[in-house]
Amino acid sequence: MCTIKILSIDGGGIRGIIPAIILSVIEEKTGKPIAELFDVIAGTSTGGLLALALTKPSPDGRPQYSAKKLIELYEQEGANIFFNPEETPSPSKTKYSSTGIEEVLGRYFEKTRLSEALKEVLITSYDVTKASPYFFKRHQAHAKPNLHDFPMAKVARATSAVPGYFEPLKLEVNDAAFPNRVLIDGGVFASNPGMCAYSEAKNLYADTTDFLLVSIGTGELTHKLCYEQIKDWGMVQWSQPLLDVIFDGVADTVDYQLKELLPSKFCRKYYYRFQTDKLEPGSGIDDASYCNIQSLKILAQTIIETQDKDLEELCQQLVSF
């Protein structure tokens, strides 16, 4: 029986360097690019950017970017992505100009379109004009290119449009009912897109019952809050901690659901989750400083060492099935 292999990559801004490093180890251990190891690749925000880059074809038809190469995206381009020409950003405007991120995405993806992805991809975003999630999917781009085939750079921009950080992406669509979509970061509803990825794979491969799902996180900002500290908090004090609780809670809930749906059987695992809750306090999604990048690289290495057995088992499965 054919095993359908699914990769899901969380959102997390600059912390996307963590899954990039873990994926580079998988490529090194298997001797194969990520696009050849998985059938469906899903991502949210920075995870969506990685999913697209890992499936972008080069002129010879092979993946243009290795995971190792994409580590450089965070090391070298982070400061260009999170760029604001104003020394003191106005609280009434987005924190960053869209110029920087759009220039970087344009260079990395060039004119490649979603339909050209080497494997099935699912990229999350949220359409504020319809108040509903919007998913970019390769198979839809093939089936109805006039409605669903967009440049990869635009798709990456949409899934990365973090509210308050970057302005939403206004996407022109050949649809009389909704000629424009206004899209923001998919992390507002699926910071961990694992369940979305699993559902997509189940729909694409309806006759298959054998699924292997690999989910990679970008670290959790786990706040240990005590009663005495928070009992008198109002909306202002709760604003940032509550967002962290919501985003991490959603990711952990998806992790729980997938563990239940894909339990281990006969000494074989069908679900792997690589994640940590050891993020340094204040490690923001936009901290592209050298010091923070080095801390994130150390954290990724800690995950690799802590879950070394899982990585070895996973890589054996990826090349065996």
C-alpha atoms as one frame of an Amber mdcrd trajectory, in Angstrom:
protein
   0.000   0.000   0.000   1.272   3.452  -0.919   1.987   5.796   1.985   1.021
   9.424   1.434   3.582  11.635   3.146   2.497  15.043   4.423   4.626  17.933
   5.664   3.142  20.781   7.709   5.130  23.876   8.735   3.931  26.353  11.372
   3.974  30.121  11.170   6.323  32.236  13.253   8.095  34.937  11.254  11.871
  34.946  11.680  11.522  31.771  13.749  10.989  29.948  10.458  14.729  29.335
  10.604  13.964  26.536  13.100  11.994  24.333  10.651  14.447  25.272   7.880
  17.301  23.820   9.963  15.330  20.692  10.901  14.384  20.131   7.258  18.020
  20.550   6.219  18.905  17.685   8.565  16.181  15.526   7.003  17.575  16.283
   3.537  21.092  15.437   4.719  20.059  12.151   6.346  17.922  10.967   3.410
  20.052  12.356   0.606  16.924  13.725  -1.067  15.303  17.168  -1.374  12.145
  17.778   0.634  10.015  18.000  -2.530  10.948  14.413  -3.385  10.189  13.126
   0.117   6.636  14.445   0.573   3.427  14.296  -1.458   1.642  17.243   0.184
   3.346  20.246   1.774   1.374  22.816   3.766   2.441  26.000   5.469   1.241
  29.073   7.285   2.999  32.441   7.124   6.765  31.772   7.264   5.889  28.075
   6.930   3.985  28.872   3.751   6.999  30.714   2.410   9.133  27.623   3.097
   6.563  25.291   1.520   6.550  27.339  -1.675  10.325  27.760  -1.835  10.941
  24.035  -1.297   8.642  23.205  -4.222   9.806  25.961  -6.594  11.293  24.324
  -9.702  14.608  25.276 -11.249  14.979  25.314 -15.064  16.058  21.641 -15.007
  12.870  20.635 -13.184  14.478  19.911  -9.829  13.853  21.942  -6.656  15.627
  25.285  -6.878  16.139  25.661  -3.138  17.394  23.169  -0.600  16.333  23.602
   3.011  19.943  24.456   3.826  19.845  27.260   1.266  16.686  28.642   2.867
  18.441  29.005   6.216  20.273  31.848   4.479  16.929  33.506   3.735  16.474
  34.158   7.443  20.130  34.945   8.157  20.632  37.342   5.251  17.183  38.703
   4.423  15.479  38.984   7.809  16.493  42.614   8.256  15.298  43.413   4.718
  11.910  41.764   5.324  11.326  43.463   8.665  12.298  46.912   7.449  10.823
  50.283   8.253  12.395  53.471   6.853  10.939  55.463   9.754  13.060  55.513
  12.909   9.943  55.682  15.082   7.041  53.773  13.464   3.617  55.291  14.016
   1.261  53.141  16.139  -1.514  54.057  13.699   0.372  52.448  10.770   1.725
  48.995  10.056   4.989  48.310  11.850   6.844  47.571   8.597   6.752  48.724
   5.021   5.707  46.088   2.501   8.504  47.176   0.168  11.162  45.054   1.828
   9.271  41.775   2.002   7.934  42.174  -1.543  11.416  42.833  -2.912  12.807
  39.712  -1.189   9.911  37.516  -2.325  10.242  38.836  -5.866  13.907  37.821
  -5.983  13.338  34.373  -4.502  10.263  33.377  -6.492  10.709  35.450  -9.663
   7.756  34.779 -12.004   7.053  31.212 -10.878   3.358  30.474 -10.434   1.536
  28.288  -7.942   0.639  25.763 -10.650   4.354  25.119 -11.221   4.963  23.796
  -7.682   6.686  20.419  -7.796   4.256  18.867  -5.296   0.781  19.526  -3.986
   0.888  22.538  -1.697  -1.645  24.142   0.611  -0.954  27.673   1.822  -3.219
  29.373   4.354  -4.516  32.930   4.380  -7.634  34.720   5.585  -9.929  36.773
   3.333 -11.306  39.705   5.335 -13.747  40.636   2.537 -15.523  37.295   2.949
 -14.642  36.784   6.616 -13.407  33.267   5.881 -10.196  31.287   5.392  -8.725
  31.159   1.919  -6.430  28.345   0.825  -4.009  28.470  -2.074  -3.791  24.963
  -3.606  -1.735  23.681  -6.506  -4.425  21.330  -7.802  -6.932  24.188  -7.929
  -4.379  26.309  -9.783  -4.183  23.521 -12.375  -7.942  22.981 -12.591  -8.999
  26.649 -12.795  -5.945  28.795 -13.498  -7.988  31.928 -14.195  -9.355  31.786
 -10.639  -6.614  30.149  -8.581  -3.221  30.364 -10.274  -1.185  33.209  -8.803
   2.521  34.066  -8.700   4.234  32.306  -5.816   5.533  35.670  -4.634   1.940
  36.893  -4.204   0.918  33.712  -2.390   3.881  34.025  -0.023   3.039  37.684
   0.550  -0.587  36.868   1.381   0.172  34.158   3.925   2.789  36.422   5.561
   0.615  39.530   5.910   0.645  39.613   9.708  -1.956  42.166  10.886  -0.251
  45.218  12.322   3.123  44.230  10.871   2.394  44.324   7.123  -0.534  45.726
   5.182  -3.020  43.149   3.812  -2.540  41.919   0.264  -5.180  43.058  -2.204
  -5.356  40.274  -4.763  -7.219  40.758  -8.020  -9.262  37.678  -8.901 -11.142
  36.829 -12.090 -14.376  36.388 -10.157 -17.372  38.654 -10.805 -18.802  38.049
  -7.329 -15.519  38.798  -5.535 -13.157  40.580  -7.953 -10.740  41.403  -5.126
  -9.610  39.401  -2.152  -8.046  41.197   0.791  -5.822  38.636   2.450  -3.999
  38.482   5.769  -1.732  35.963   7.470  -3.208  32.459   7.752  -1.856  32.304
  11.290  -4.970  34.111  12.532  -6.804  30.776  12.300  -4.173  28.097  11.574
  -0.808  28.891  13.127  -0.289  25.131  12.961  -1.764  24.008   9.592  -1.415
  20.297  10.358  -5.142  19.523  10.345  -5.605  21.534   7.155  -2.784  19.519
   5.580  -4.256  16.197   6.709  -7.735  17.099   5.431  -6.287  18.184   2.095
  -4.355  14.931   1.723  -7.463  12.898   2.605  -9.387  14.724  -0.135  -6.637
  14.380  -2.727  -5.992  10.707  -1.996  -9.464   9.495  -1.095  -8.648   5.828
  -1.758  -5.648   5.833   0.582  -5.743   4.955   4.262  -1.998   5.056   4.939
  -0.785   8.551   5.863   2.436   9.772   7.443   2.326  13.348   8.733   5.314
  15.421   9.814   4.583  18.693  11.615   7.315  21.209  12.433   6.819  24.106
  14.827   8.681  27.367  15.264   8.775  27.366  19.046   6.246  28.445  21.626
   6.335  31.536  23.816   5.025  29.730  26.849   4.100  32.273  29.526   3.970
  30.913  33.044   1.364  33.188  34.602   0.344  33.000  38.243  -2.947  34.073
  39.770  -1.495  36.886  41.870   0.127  38.355  38.762  -2.926  38.376  36.516
  -5.950  38.651  38.804  -6.303  42.425  38.312  -5.244  42.593  34.669  -7.396
  44.536  32.245  -7.490  44.484  28.454  -4.201  46.372  28.073  -2.212  43.961
  30.239  -3.817  40.920  28.600  -3.319  42.081  24.999   0.050  40.434  24.212
  -0.064  37.440  26.610  -3.547  36.564  25.369  -2.401  36.476  21.750   0.451
  34.139  22.689  -1.946  31.898  24.609  -4.395  31.787  21.688  -1.807  31.056
  18.986   0.061  28.468  21.043  -3.222  26.966  22.225  -4.438  26.515  18.644
  -1.146  24.865  17.662  -1.253  22.537  20.670  -4.874  21.621  19.965  -3.996
  20.590  16.407  -1.109  18.547  17.797  -3.526  16.763  20.156  -6.027  16.076
  17.368  -3.411  14.627  15.040  -2.024  12.387  17.775  -5.522  10.976  18.199
  -6.178  10.617  14.475  -2.798   9.108  13.609  -1.797   6.881  16.533   1.220
   4.588  16.378   0.468   1.016  15.315   2.605  -2.105  15.202   5.743  -0.224
  16.316   5.320   2.315  13.524   4.645   6.018  13.995   2.323   7.836  11.622
   2.685  11.282  13.161   5.773  13.250  14.131   5.812  16.676  15.748   9.040
  18.651  16.157   8.517  21.579  18.508   9.890  23.299  21.610   8.549  25.555
  24.353  12.008  26.879  25.228  11.841  30.175  23.342  13.498  33.074  25.101
  11.037  35.655  26.470  10.795  38.518  24.012  11.754  36.404  21.012   9.440
  38.191  18.612   8.489  37.054  15.145  10.270  40.120  13.760  13.528  40.034
  15.740  16.038  39.577  12.916  19.020  40.590  15.030  22.204  38.526  14.821
  21.884  37.602  18.488  18.337  36.282  18.113  19.154  34.385  14.906  21.996
  32.614  16.737  19.675  31.794  19.651  17.122  30.311  17.267  19.804  28.207
  15.561  20.888  26.852  18.938  17.255  26.101  19.763  16.822  24.210  16.490
  19.914  22.159  17.275  18.468  21.375  20.702  15.280  20.037  19.083  17.377
  17.908  16.718  19.406  16.459  19.577  16.408  15.939  21.870  14.337  14.234
  19.165  17.203  12.460  17.446  15.508   9.056  17.668  12.345  10.407  16.033
  14.394  12.029  13.275  16.214   8.781  12.525  12.964   6.776  12.454  11.280
   9.387  10.286  14.085   9.501   7.739  14.031   5.715   7.452  10.290   5.831
   6.779  10.623   8.619   4.234  13.055   6.632   2.082  11.343   3.267   2.615
   7.767   4.052   1.621
